[in-house]
Amino acid sequence: MTPTLFPSIFTIEIGGTPTVTFEAKSLREASEICNAPWLRDDFTSTHSNGAPLWDGKAPLRARMGYADEIATFDDASKDAQPSDGMLLVYLVELDDDDTAENPEPSSATQPRSEEMIGDSREPDQG
């Protein structure tokens, strides 16, 4: 019998800077999400202080979230709309054109499916 894994909060660091938190069942799943092409595309198209979050070269690393990051995720998730997507809570201030109506901390919901992890398809932008 396989044990049931409960989601934990993970953080992706971009170039050593904690940037986004999200739920995953394991560090392996978090690392797969970190390397997903759709998320890398989001990081290059989303800006903070006028610069892309990721330049395409800085190392991306998934790790367990620290207590303050988990608290930020928990606070943002209380205000999130229920969906079948994955909640991404940004730990950095995003430029206005990227945040739309989301106050800081910024959050975004991406569709979550096993097929998307590691797949090159982009999530629906609906």
Secondary structure as GFF3:
##gff-version 3
##sequence-region A 1 126
A	DSSP	beta_strand	8	14	.	.	.	ID=ss1
A	DSSP	beta_strand	17	24	.	.	.	ID=ss2
A	DSSP	alpha_helix	27	34	.	.	.	ID=ss3
A	DSSP	alpha_helix	37	45	.	.	.	ID=ss4
A	DSSP	beta_strand	47	48	.	.	.	ID=ss5
A	DSSP	beta_strand	51	52	.	.	.	ID=ss6
A	DSSP	beta_strand	60	64	.	.	.	ID=ss7
A	DSSP	alpha_helix	67	79	.	.	.	ID=ss8
A	DSSP	beta_strand	85	90	.	.	.	ID=ss9
A	DSSP	alpha_helix	96	99	.	.	.	ID=ss10
A	DSSP	beta_strand	107	111	.	.	.	ID=ss11
###
